């Protein structure tokens, strides 16, 4: 790793971040699907009726809204903490 140029290291880090983001998105979709399916599909069969379809749509909307809210709060917290750390390290 020490023999890599700064540009190569940046490219590797970018790829890793992309892979982590992809994995996180996949996990979000899996968890959302499992929760909403359990909540909305009472009698699994060959078709999804209108009320189940509506329930799934609303469930997924609420799940994504909640996930966004938590993500924003988490990112803000990280920014605050990193700002505090830089203030403390300047002293």
Secondary structure, DSSP 8 states (H G I E B T S, - for coil): -TTS-HHHHHHHHHHHHHHHHHHHHHHHHHHHHHHHHHHH-SS--SS--HHHHHHHHHHHHHHHHHHHHHHHHHHHHHHHHHHHHHHHHH-
